Amino acid sequence: MNRLSAISRRDRRIVAGLHGIGLALLALHLFARTLPPSATPIPEPGDAEAVWWGLWPVTYPATPYVIAGAIAVLAAMGWGWAGLARRGAPVARSLPYARPVGALLLALAFFAFPIAHTRWGDAYMLAHGIAWPDPDLRLTHSWQAPLDVFLHSQVWLALHGSLGRQDATPVYRLLSPLAGLLYLGGVLAISADERFAPGWLSFGLLTSLGLIQLFFGYVENYSFAAAGVLLYLAWGWRVLAGRSPLWQASALLALSHATHPSTIVLAPSLLYLGRQAAQRRLHAASPHGTRSRGRVVLDMILSIALPMLLAGGATFLLMERGGHGLAALLTTDRPGGGDGRWLVPLWQTTTRWEHYTLLSRPHLRDVINQQLLVAPVVLPALLWLGLCCRHTPGAPHTSASGAEEAWLRRSTVRFYALAAVCYLTFTLVWNPDYGGQRDWDLFSLAALPAALWLLALAPWVATRQTLAAGMLPLVLLQALHTAAWVYQNTQPWEWP
């Protein structure tokens, strides 16, 4: 009997759908290379590439590299079908040192291949404002990213005499990779826990996201925020599993708020985490009436509130002592950028900082391109596996039996789903002052909870062999896409 005929219909459907996603993305990449080249490093609205700016990195590598990458992805698909028909040990167990070695190589790359431009968002203003010759006009505090800007400004003040540069770019080339090391620490912690998801899948998916660009000496305010968000989400899993106290996750999120206030959108996920942690404690404790329940609820409230109050109070104190306190927050440094407007307008644009309305085609196009640039495989794979899970009869697949494991898996999926929905909603309604193309980094952090949602859901839907067959080509394709994105941004570039 043909080995493929022995594969269950469900497994074939899952793998075929995931491979279909990969083939569609490959076709889009090859299509992007047929577009007329842009006259500027950032395609302007009149350029053909501007319509597909989420795919523009693939236009930079030479054709042989792109062809070799496409062949590698197709070969991985063939390997997947062949591997699905035979039984063997999971991929991660055959290469026990692959993830630490991969993390080390990636960490070295953070330092070795820094970006060569300041064309995104506020990068130009940050690089020159922090190093401005007049101390009275120098940028040291900003409500846009209180802790991040202060940290970079203090490091520049300490090192500027030996940097030999007239701007703060060298400081970002030092601190951005250090934030990357924190990020890689979170990735290794997640991928080491096989109860959560296959280690190779966790590592591959999280290290191939386009937001990795933030750690290559990136001059902006999002590097430490990205590391903080990942660490918070990783600790959320530990809290649900009963391995860490709730206050640690709350403290990580509070520090993330201090680095960049946009991370406040994750607050509902922390409340859910507190609720589940309280339920775990109540279930484990012997019933002694309302006194025991009241103490658990009080502990949960304090575990969330105290870290937030301490981090928030310290941030306000820092800004007040720097002469950039509450008055600046309500006036010159108010949220919302140049026009002070937070949300994408619903009906019409009225300022030069508004580029489209909420329900317009250009807005939808920017949202799609941002996903293609940062996490091209995450949402399509998540949607497909979600549909497969919904139409799967019987109990969902888990790596271990028992009510405790089932509760943990459900709670984990819901935790990351809530975090992802909140962050994705933020990307839909928040107004990008410079347009989605230049403000891609502001929205890039939404890929983290979405990727973890996919990782938490995948073992529920499919066996490890099925995931290896279906997801390995997608992870490889996403890694090639991000490599082209990093390569593009390391090319020499000057303002026109």
ABEGO torsion letter per residue (X at the ends): XBAAAABBAAAAAAAAAAAAAAAAAAAAAAAAAABBBBABABBBAABAAAAAAAAAAAAABBAAAAAAAAAAAAAAAAAAAAAAABBBBBAAAABAAAAAAAAAAAAAAAAABBBABAABEAAAAAAAAAABABAAABBABBAABAAAAAAAAAAAAAAAAAAGBABAAAAAAAAAAAAAAAAAAAAAAAAABAAABBAAAAAAAAAABAAAAAABGBBBAAAAAAAAAAAAAAAAAAAAAGABBAAAAAAAAAAAAAABAAAAAAAAAAAAAAAAAAAAAAAABBBAEAAAAAAAAAAAAAAAAAAAAAAAAAAAAAAAAAGBBAAAAABAABBGEAAGBABBBAABBABAABABBAABAAAAAAAAAAAAAABAAAAAAAAAAAAAAAABBEBBBBABBEAAAAAAAAAAAAAAAAAAAAAAAAAAABBBAAEAAAAAAAAAAAAAAAAAAAAAAAAAABBAAAAAAAAAAAAAAAAAAAAAAAAAAABBBBBX
